[in-house]
Amino acid sequence: MIPAVAVLGTPLDALAIRALVSDPAAGAIVIFEGTARNHHQDQAVESLAYEAFIPMAEAELQRLRMEAMNRFALCRCAIHHRIGPVPILEAAVIIAISSAHRKEAFEAAAWLMDRIKESVPIWKREQYQKGGAMWIEGGERHP
């Protein structure tokens, strides 16, 4: 069985995660996929890799999931984040949400992604095409 919250070293499966939030009471399902892109600000990105302290990261993702469930009156919610190398175009994070109405599902997805960047102990390392690399924390670069 696929857990509602997971930090995984393998590619994420959006269809499987979507199935976790299917609910007959839901009039909306929103899937957010945060994918690896080939640039960040002024740098061409060659590759990405994520590291995490998995027990803490999963605990914080679960806390955020429960807060979102209550705050937005969601039917269901699932959050999966990838660690290790993430090729360009592949998903690094998937948030799946079901709710009675679309407004709450969209708001919850945006709220969750912002909170994940702020408080979950997962770190991204960007390797640049022109050489060099940086750690990214919540959108801020660190050598």
Secondary structure by P-SEA (a helix, b strand, c coil): cccccccccccccaaaaaaaaccccccbbbbbbbccccccccccccbbbbbcaaaaaaaaaaaaaaaaaaaacccbbbbbbbccccccccccbbbbbbcccaaaaaaaaaaaaaaaaccccbbbbbbbccbbbbbbccccccc
